[in-house]
Amino acid sequence: MPITKQYLKSKPECKVTFNIPAKEASSVAVAGDFNDWKKMELKKLKNGNFKGQMKLPTDKSYEFKYCIDGEWKNEEEADRYNWNEYAAAENSVLEL
């Protein structure tokens, strides 16, 4: 479940691309503290991957998870993981 980061030279922002291989899934969303944990649906591509982009301020870290067909999953290649007491589970962390 790779994430790509493209840092902008003109602003303190990073364009983050979520690209999740989930051929069997019918829906994939990403939610985190960057969007108040509201699910952002990702677009299904012809190759079966789901993809979405957003611009985020740099010099921050963000906790997030994927929701794949209603089941919450972590990013396998996250920068790190952080225990969340509220969810009683680890969240993926994106370091920008």
C-alpha positions in Angstrom: 0.0 0.0 0.0 2.5 2.6 -1.1 2.3 6.3 -0.4 4.2 8.9 -2.5 5.1 12.3 -1.3 5.8 15.2 -3.6 7.1 18.3 -1.7 6.1 21.6 -3.2 8.9 24.2 -3.7 6.5 27.2 -3.7 4.7 26.4 -0.4 5.2 24.4 2.8 2.9 21.7 1.5 3.3 18.1 0.3 1.1 16.4 -2.3 0.4 13.0 -0.9 -0.8 10.2 -3.2 -2.4 7.1 -1.6 -2.3 4.1 -4.0 -3.8 1.0 -2.5 -3.9 -2.4 -4.3 -7.3 -3.9 -3.5 -8.6 -5.6 -6.6 -11.3 -7.5 -4.8 -12.6 -4.5 -2.9 -15.6 -2.5 -3.9 -14.7 0.7 -1.9 -11.6 2.1 -0.3 -11.4 5.3 1.7 -8.7 7.1 3.8 -9.4 8.9 7.0 -7.1 10.6 9.5 -6.5 13.6 11.6 -5.8 15.5 8.4 -9.6 15.3 7.6 -11.1 15.0 11.0 -11.4 11.2 10.5 -14.0 11.7 7.8 -13.7 9.1 5.1 -12.3 10.3 1.7 -13.3 7.8 -0.9 -10.5 6.8 -3.3 -11.1 6.2 -7.0 -10.8 2.7 -8.4 -8.5 2.4 -11.3 -8.6 -0.1 -14.2 -5.7 -2.1 -12.7 -7.7 -2.7 -9.5 -5.8 -0.1 -7.4 -7.5 2.7 -5.5 -5.9 6.1 -5.7 -6.4 9.5 -4.2 -4.4 12.7 -3.6 -4.4 15.6 -1.1 -2.1 18.5 -0.2 -1.0 18.6 3.4 1.1 21.1 5.4 4.6 20.0 6.0 6.5 19.7 9.3 3.7 17.7 10.8 2.8 14.1 11.4 -0.7 12.7 10.7 -2.4 9.5 12.0 -4.6 7.7 9.5 -6.1 4.4 8.4 -7.8 2.9 5.3 -11.3 1.7 5.3 -11.5 -1.2 2.8 -15.1 -2.5 2.4 -15.9 -1.3 5.9 -12.8 -2.9 7.6 -10.1 -0.6 9.0 -6.5 -1.3 7.9 -3.1 0.2 8.4 -0.7 1.3 5.7 1.9 -1.5 5.5 4.6 1.0 4.6 3.7 3.7 7.0 6.5 6.0 8.4 5.7 4.6 11.8 2.7 3.4 13.9 1.2 5.1 17.0 -1.0 3.5 19.6 -4.4 5.2 19.9 -6.2 4.8 23.2 -9.6 5.8 21.8 -9.5 3.1 19.1 -7.5 0.6 21.3 -5.4 -0.1 18.2 -2.4 1.3 16.3 -2.8 3.9 13.6 -0.5 4.5 10.6 1.5 7.7 10.8 2.5 9.9 7.9 5.6 12.1 8.6 5.9 15.2 6.4 
